[in-house]
Amino acid sequence: MQAGSSLVRKAVVFAAGEGTRLRPLTLNRPKHLLPLAGKPLIYWILKAVEYAGVREVGVVVHYKAEMIASYLKKLDTELKIRCILQHKPNGTAGALEAARNYIDGEEFLLVYGDVVVDRGDLKEMISLFRRGIYDAVVLGVQVENPWDYGVFRLKEGKLMESVVEKPPRGQEPSNLINGGVYVFSSRILKFLDKVGFSVRGEKELTDALQMLASRGKVFVYQTERRKWRDIGKPWDLLEANGYLLRAYPPLIPKGGFSRGVVIREPVYIGKGVEIGDYSIIGPNVSIYDDVKIGRFSRVSNSIIMAGTKIGDRTSVNYSIVGENVVLGDKVTVLFRSEDRGNVKMVVKGRRVDTGRKEMGCVIGDEAIVGSGSLIKAGAVIFNKAVIPPGSVVEGVLK
């Protein structure tokens, strides 16, 4: 059979990773179940796959696999979904190896489980692949900072020659980064056994992709950065949440709000949410089930997870607040650095530049922040932390 000549019936979604750069948000849940615009991340991926015409999906799982499997069983979809256990978290090539029997020699769509992609792009990639010319079609995303990613080097203007991982700034071969979406012929499976371990101690799918590109034709389908989101760090969640709210505006409950409440769309509001008098909500806010917000409070550009309680005259902006958190009265979350430069945040023990002028805080599940406290921009508060009233919080608090 010529590459790409038949219907692409199956997809594989990688959902095995721990999401350590997103802690403490991923201590109690896999990153693929982190909430975005009213639904978990994996929901948006599967809806894009379904829109592209695929009917069967194998989801590769490992970290908190039972949570993902439980969610998928309850999901209302026409997709036929199967969970595939990756017994050892040994990289993306290892994840595809775990799905080898599921693929069973067919052509397939592969989507990394930590990206938000445009549904139309998936459909176009499959359409290109079905012309029968290419061994693979891969997603290339046009970005302004390619040095932070794996970057495609092209030949003939459209075919992949190689992937250069995080090249020095100014030496990147293009502005097209690897978007983590592929349409493959089964030929890619032949190269998995030849992939060794990288310096990270993992087997990288890009090594197999490189072998395929050197022996066949790999087309790089180009898309714009505004149509793609990589969920690697906390601020990526905020960006993706805003994008999805704008792309798929949710319905706002009619009535039921207290006096003077202002809703600035786009906003998602879950079931059982209570908002006190004269509070302002939005834009780009997702508030999940049973959240209670007091009077004269302000929430914007944030994700507030289920069961959280926010007191009176409290201000939360550009932040992610976990489940069952308590924020007392008159708590203020700053979202700009004191020097007005980019906000810095600690990720996996290292203080990094968020690349954002506006970034609030991350608060883990069941934390308690006492009334009158000030949380500085870039602060990270871990699960169940207790902050006394009137505190000033910066850096990381466990």
C-alpha positions as MATLAB code, in Angstrom:
seq = 'MQAGSSLVRKAVVFAAGEGTRLRPLTLNRPKHLLPLAGKPLIYWILKAVEYAGVREVGVVVHYKAEMIASYLKKLDTELKIRCILQHKPNGTAGALEAARNYIDGEEFLLVYGDVVVDRGDLKEMISLFRRGIYDAVVLGVQVENPWDYGVFRLKEGKLMESVVEKPPRGQEPSNLINGGVYVFSSRILKFLDKVGFSVRGEKELTDALQMLASRGKVFVYQTERRKWRDIGKPWDLLEANGYLLRAYPPLIPKGGFSRGVVIREPVYIGKGVEIGDYSIIGPNVSIYDDVKIGRFSRVSNSIIMAGTKIGDRTSVNYSIVGENVVLGDKVTVLFRSEDRGNVKMVVKGRRVDTGRKEMGCVIGDEAIVGSGSLIKAGAVIFNKAVIPPGSVVEGVLK';
ca = [
       0.000    0.000    0.000;
       1.350    3.445   -0.863;
       1.887    5.771    2.098;
      -1.216    7.730    3.014;
      -3.482    6.100    0.447;
      -6.226    4.928    2.827;
      -8.474    6.419    5.466;
      -6.755    7.207    8.779;
      -9.018    5.392   11.237;
      -6.918    5.367   14.390;
      -5.248    7.908   16.613;
      -2.807    7.606   19.505;
      -2.729   10.194   22.284;
       0.211   10.304   24.688;
      -1.060   10.881   28.248;
       1.539    9.100   30.384;
       3.685   11.953   31.718;
       3.731   13.281   35.288;
       3.732   16.988   34.451;
       6.408   17.788   37.053;
       6.845   21.351   35.752;
       3.202   21.990   36.645;
       3.476   21.041   40.304;
       1.779   21.439   42.709;
      -1.199   21.305   40.309;
      -0.285   17.768   39.192;
       0.314   16.263   42.618;
      -3.320   15.125   42.861;
      -4.113   14.727   39.147;
      -2.363   14.058   35.838;
      -1.802   17.161   33.732;
      -4.106   15.733   31.074;
      -7.023   16.246   33.493;
      -6.138   19.817   34.367;
      -9.178   22.008   33.720;
      -9.356   24.368   30.751;
     -12.450   26.328   29.723;
     -14.768   23.965   31.579;
     -13.255   20.661   30.460;
     -10.039   18.691   31.055;
      -7.151   19.188   28.646;
      -7.586   15.687   27.194;
     -11.214   16.481   26.300;
     -10.098   19.240   23.939;
      -7.552   16.942   22.311;
     -10.100   14.179   21.769;
     -12.666   16.602   20.339;
     -10.080   17.775   17.806;
      -9.286   14.167   16.905;
     -12.978   13.372   16.483;
     -13.494   16.450   14.287;
     -10.661   15.267   12.050;
     -12.653   12.141   11.203;
     -10.812    9.592   13.347;
     -13.057    7.060   15.073;
     -10.716    4.987   17.283;
      -8.249    6.346   19.831;
      -5.639    4.623   21.937;
      -4.655    6.728   24.966;
      -1.232    5.831   26.370;
      -1.281    6.235   30.167;
       1.060    5.754   33.133;
       0.988    8.439   35.865;
      -2.344    8.254   37.721;
      -3.607    6.073   34.881;
      -6.731    5.062   36.793;
      -7.911    8.678   36.959;
      -7.625    9.122   33.203;
      -9.310    5.769   32.546;
     -12.185    6.694   34.872;
     -12.728   10.005   33.096;
     -12.642    8.426   29.640;
     -15.236    5.824   30.621;
     -17.693    8.587   31.500;
     -16.952   10.749   28.463;
     -19.889   11.241   26.113;
     -18.303   10.648   22.712;
     -18.687    8.569   19.580;
     -14.989    7.740   19.701;
     -14.006    4.186   20.508;
     -11.373    4.744   23.205;
      -8.900    2.265   24.621;
      -6.381    2.938   27.397;
      -2.891    1.558   26.761;
      -0.570    1.235   29.758;
       3.036    2.316   29.323;
       4.561    0.186   32.067;
       7.831    2.116   32.205;
       7.984    5.888   31.559;
      10.915    5.695   29.163;
      10.107    8.471   26.711;
       7.964    9.198   23.689;
       9.441    6.422   21.568;
       8.661    4.066   24.436;
       5.090    5.358   24.517;
       4.646    4.625   20.828;
       6.185    1.203   21.323;
       3.514    0.528   23.968;
       0.871    1.297   21.322;
       2.430   -0.891   18.615;
      -0.091   -3.716   18.925;
      -2.968   -1.247   18.981;
      -1.761    0.380   15.753;
      -1.508   -3.075   14.163;
       0.243   -1.928   10.991;
      -2.270    0.816   10.145;
      -1.704    4.468    9.371;
      -2.481    6.669   12.361;
      -2.682   10.134   13.837;
      -0.477   10.813   16.865;
      -1.070   13.734   19.236;
       0.961   14.556   22.313;
      -1.347   14.826   25.313;
      -0.087   18.222   26.434;
      -0.922   20.332   23.383;
      -4.055   22.220   22.396;
      -4.398   22.118   18.630;
      -6.679   23.619   16.032;
      -9.272   21.108   14.828;
      -9.011   22.304   11.256;
      -5.241   21.772   11.238;
      -5.651   18.099   12.157;
      -8.151   17.643    9.361;
      -5.835   19.313    6.841;
      -2.860   17.198    7.934;
      -4.799   13.987    7.410;
      -6.000   15.238    4.026;
      -2.405   15.920    2.948;
      -1.273   12.512    4.130;
      -4.021   10.740    2.221;
      -2.639   12.017   -1.074;
      -0.226    9.092   -0.856;
       2.938   11.140   -1.368;
       4.386   11.287    2.143;
       5.494    8.810    4.797;
       4.437   11.300    7.453;
       2.947   14.748    7.888;
       4.134   16.629   10.969;
       2.949   19.859   12.554;
       5.336   22.803   12.399;
       4.370   25.815   14.498;
       5.646   29.302   13.674;
       6.973   30.896   16.884;
       9.047   33.897   17.870;
      11.266   31.922   20.279;
      12.219   28.718   18.422;
      15.368   28.304   20.531;
      13.177   27.042   23.388;
      11.933   24.040   21.360;
      12.893   21.369   18.870;
      13.219   23.215   15.541;
      12.690   21.835   12.045;
      15.382   22.180    9.422;
      13.665   21.994    6.039;
      14.663   20.861    2.581;
      12.869   21.789   -0.608;
      10.967   24.346    1.449;
       8.430   21.906    2.879;
      10.067   18.576    3.751;
      11.741   17.797    7.051;
      15.491   17.310    6.957;
      16.112   17.190   10.710;
      15.011   18.415   14.138;
      17.481   20.541   16.093;
      16.757   20.452   19.833;
      16.878   23.865   21.530;
      19.515   25.446   19.288;
      21.511   28.458   20.540;
      19.604   31.673   20.115;
      20.303   33.121   16.689;
      21.395   29.744   15.273;
      17.972   28.141   14.842;
      17.492   26.709   11.319;
      13.910   28.048   11.046;
      11.084   29.472   13.139;
       9.132   26.219   12.836;
       9.050   24.108   15.967;
       7.870   20.535   16.427;
       4.202   20.850   17.444;
       3.800   17.279   18.748;
       1.229   16.212   16.139;
       1.945   13.628   13.427;
       0.189   11.568   10.796;
       2.279    8.442   10.272;
       2.431    5.471    7.998;
       3.186    2.280    9.908;
       6.734    2.569    8.560;
       7.658    4.670   11.605;
       7.332    1.562   13.781;
      10.290   -0.077   12.024;
      12.645    2.516   13.477;
      11.589    2.281   17.117;
      13.925   -0.630   17.861;
      16.855    1.450   16.607;
      16.245    4.335   19.003;
      18.693    4.564   21.909;
      18.476    6.528   25.133;
      19.030   10.281   25.066;
      21.022   12.319   27.576;
      17.735   12.657   29.503;
      17.631    8.867   29.846;
      14.628    8.572   27.536;
      13.925    7.111   24.116;
      12.909   10.038   21.918;
      10.371    9.712   19.133;
      12.181   12.483   17.246;
      15.098   10.053   16.727;
      12.787    7.642   14.907;
      11.270   10.568   13.006;
      14.759   11.610   11.914;
      15.425    8.114   10.551;
      12.142    8.183    8.665;
      12.903   11.615    7.201;
      16.316   10.491    5.981;
      14.814    7.520    4.136;
      11.450    8.884    3.014;
       9.364   12.038    2.746;
       8.140   13.869    5.835;
       5.994   16.914    5.055;
       5.999   19.797    7.550;
       2.522   21.309    7.746;
       2.842   24.891    8.968;
       0.465   26.631   11.355;
       0.411   29.842   13.357;
       1.306   30.090   17.031;
      -2.159   31.469   17.897;
      -3.698   28.113   16.880;
      -1.467   25.948   19.070;
      -0.726   25.789   22.787;
       1.876   23.687   24.577;
       0.920   22.946   28.200;
       4.272   22.639   29.913;
       4.301   25.314   32.608;
       1.606   26.995   34.727;
       1.325   30.126   32.606;
       0.682   27.938   29.563;
      -2.549   26.861   31.257;
      -3.703   30.464   31.497;
      -2.903   31.097   27.850;
      -4.702   27.942   26.721;
      -7.677   28.683   28.960;
      -8.124   32.109   27.391;
      -7.688   30.731   23.875;
     -10.312   28.024   24.354;
     -12.778   30.381   26.032;
     -12.521   32.706   23.053;
     -12.621   29.936   20.444;
     -15.549   28.048   22.038;
     -17.433   30.576   24.211;
     -19.406   28.771   26.940;
     -22.921   29.696   27.897;
     -23.153   31.888   30.973;
     -25.869   30.908   33.483;
     -28.823   33.289   33.300;
     -29.659   35.010   36.546;
     -28.901   33.699   39.994;
     -26.120   36.199   40.685;
     -26.112   38.616   43.570;
     -26.628   42.367   43.276;
     -24.204   44.289   41.097;
     -22.194   41.295   39.901;
     -20.378   42.045   36.652;
     -19.459   39.223   34.244;
     -16.897   40.159   31.602;
     -16.869   37.434   28.989;
     -15.428   35.060   28.027;
     -16.060   33.246   31.276;
     -16.903   29.656   32.227;
     -19.007   29.226   35.375;
     -19.693   25.733   36.709;
     -22.551   24.338   38.765;
     -23.292   25.573   42.266;
     -21.092   28.666   41.978;
     -21.964   31.577   44.278;
     -20.705   35.105   43.585;
     -21.189   37.826   46.174;
     -22.533   41.357   45.709;
     -20.661   43.708   43.389;
     -17.896   41.273   42.503;
     -16.345   41.438   39.036;
     -15.563   38.210   37.169;
     -13.606   38.024   33.921;
     -12.412   38.159   31.312;
     -10.714   34.817   30.543;
     -11.839   33.120   33.752;
     -12.889   29.518   34.414;
     -14.691   28.939   37.713;
     -15.541   25.331   38.518;
     -18.289   23.646   40.523;
     -19.218   24.813   44.018;
     -16.804   27.746   44.145;
     -17.880   30.509   46.547;
     -16.733   34.090   45.928;
     -17.440   36.834   48.449;
     -18.558   40.440   48.034;
     -16.591   43.151   46.207;
     -14.028   40.625   44.970;
     -12.244   40.568   41.612;
     -11.218   37.531   39.552;
      -9.713   37.898   36.075;
      -7.574   35.833   33.691;
      -7.557   32.902   36.105;
      -8.576   29.305   36.707;
     -10.397   28.599   39.982;
     -10.891   24.878   40.603;
     -13.834   23.182   42.296;
     -14.806   23.765   45.907;
     -12.593   26.792   46.487;
     -13.748   29.658   48.711;
     -12.679   33.239   48.062;
     -13.487   35.844   50.695;
     -14.747   39.414   50.524;
     -12.697   42.133   48.804;
     -10.157   39.613   47.538;
      -8.367   40.104   44.227;
      -7.128   37.190   42.114;
      -5.626   37.885   38.686;
      -3.574   35.783   36.238;
      -3.531   32.878   38.701;
      -4.364   29.197   39.022;
      -6.066   28.156   42.248;
      -6.492   24.444   43.027;
      -9.418   22.571   44.542;
     -10.847   23.296   48.000;
      -8.546   26.246   48.616;
      -9.564   28.919   51.119;
      -8.595   32.534   50.441;
      -9.626   34.811   53.283;
     -10.986   38.325   53.098;
      -8.882   41.115   51.591;
      -6.278   38.789   50.090;
      -4.445   40.434   47.205;
      -2.557   38.580   44.464;
      -0.062   40.834   42.713;
       0.519   40.030   39.060;
       3.341   42.369   38.065;
       6.935   42.222   39.239;
       8.311   45.065   41.327;
      10.756   46.061   38.564;
       7.959   45.913   35.937;
       9.966   43.322   33.992;
       8.933   39.766   33.221;
       7.600   37.820   36.183;
       9.856   35.020   37.457;
       8.507   31.748   38.899;
      10.152   28.662   40.384;
       9.587   25.563   38.217;
      11.107   22.226   39.298;
      13.335   24.010   41.771;
      14.687   26.553   39.287;
      13.658   30.199   39.011;
      12.683   30.843   35.415;
      11.450   33.749   33.338;
       7.767   33.290   32.497;
       8.127   35.571   29.488;
       5.065   37.432   30.780;
       4.678   40.890   32.248;
       1.517   39.694   34.004;
       1.507   36.489   36.036;
      -0.005   35.987   39.473;
       0.415   32.847   41.534;
      -0.197   29.097   41.638;
      -1.967   27.681   44.689;
      -2.200   23.936   45.295;
      -5.200   21.983   46.550;
      -6.535   22.583   50.078;
      -4.175   25.447   50.868;
      -5.405   28.129   53.280;
      -4.420   31.769   52.882;
      -5.294   33.955   55.846;
      -7.166   37.230   55.532;
      -5.221   40.342   54.634;
      -2.342   38.424   53.062;
      -0.373   39.692   50.088;
       0.794   37.144   47.493;
       3.527   38.461   45.236;
       3.724   37.841   41.501;
       5.210   34.441   40.662;
       4.563   32.847   44.066;
       3.888   29.103   44.288;
       1.948   27.737   47.258;
       1.891   23.955   47.620;
      -0.982   21.716   48.663;
      -2.337   22.072   52.207;
      -0.023   24.963   53.063;
      -1.401   27.221   55.797;
      -0.569   30.923   55.585;
      -1.334   33.044   58.655;
      -3.402   36.213   58.274;
      -1.492   39.303   57.174;
       1.379   37.365   55.607;
       3.478   38.394   52.618;
       4.110   35.414   50.343;
       6.790   35.200   47.668;
       8.817   32.434   46.045;
       7.752   28.898   46.976;
       5.848   27.927   50.114;
       5.396   24.247   50.935;
];
